[in-house]
Amino acid sequence: MPKRSDGYNTRTRQLILDYLVANRQHAVSASHILDELEQQGAAPNPATVYRYLDKLVSEQRVMKYVADKGEKAVFQYVDQSRRCHEHLHLKCVQCGQIYHLECGFMEQLRTHLEAEHGLALQCEGSMLYGVCSRCRQSAAKPAPVPQP
């Protein structure tokens, strides 16, 4: 279980971190975390949750994604070995699964953007949205026909 880095560990903070680690494949909103903690019997102060999430973001232990349309931010635990600040992320809009774009394409994209557009890519917090193959396959399957 990952421990907090500043030596000041409260039960609420540990519950937040534990929840993020256990759900690292999904980005979750602060309100979702609050709901989950309340279901576990905790009574977290919303301001505490938001402050701690901001602290985890500043420590680069959590990625924060904010949609351009002013939608609420979502947060995802970062495995330090993944180096999430070096690649883009893909999110399925149906199941919420997050995929790390850790392939040779990232270097090609960086090179292209720099050479052709003069842009140095900053991946931290970047998300591309689509529908994953599992969800597309589920949608393509015909509904079962009821037997008489």
Residue pairs with C-beta under 8 A, 6 or more apart in sequence:
1 18
1 21
2 17
2 21
2 61
3 9
4 13
4 14
4 17
5 59
5 61
11 42
12 37
12 42
12 44
12 45
12 48
12 49
12 52
13 48
13 52
15 37
15 40
15 42
15 44
16 33
16 37
16 44
16 49
16 52
16 53
17 56
17 77
19 28
19 33
19 36
19 37
20 28
20 33
20 56
20 62
20 75
20 76
20 77
21 77
23 77
24 76
24 77
24 79
25 97
25 98
26 76
26 96
26 97
26 98
27 63
27 65
27 74
27 75
27 76
27 91
27 96
27 98
27 127
28 74
28 75
28 76
29 72
29 73
29 74
29 75
30 46
30 49
30 50
30 53
30 72
30 73
30 75
31 72
33 49
33 53
33 75
34 44
34 46
34 49
37 44
37 49
38 44
53 62
53 64
53 75
56 62
56 75
57 63
57 64
57 75
60 78
60 85
61 77
61 78
61 80
62 75
62 76
62 77
62 78
63 75
63 76
63 78
63 84
63 89
63 124
63 125
64 73
64 74
64 75
64 125
65 73
65 74
65 75
65 76
65 89
65 125
65 127
66 73
66 125
76 89
76 98
78 84
82 100
82 102
84 100
84 123
84 124
85 123
85 124
86 106
86 123
87 100
87 101
87 102
87 106
87 123
88 101
88 106
88 109
88 123
88 126
88 127
88 128
89 98
89 99
89 100
89 101
89 126
89 127
89 128
90 98
90 99
90 100
90 101
90 127
90 128
90 129
90 130
91 97
91 98
91 99
91 127
91 128
91 129
91 130
92 98
92 99
92 130
92 131
92 132
92 134
92 135
93 129
93 130
93 131
94 131
94 132
94 135
95 132
95 134
95 135
97 132
97 134
98 127
99 132
101 128
106 123
109 121
110 121
113 119
113 120
113 121
114 120
114 121
131 139
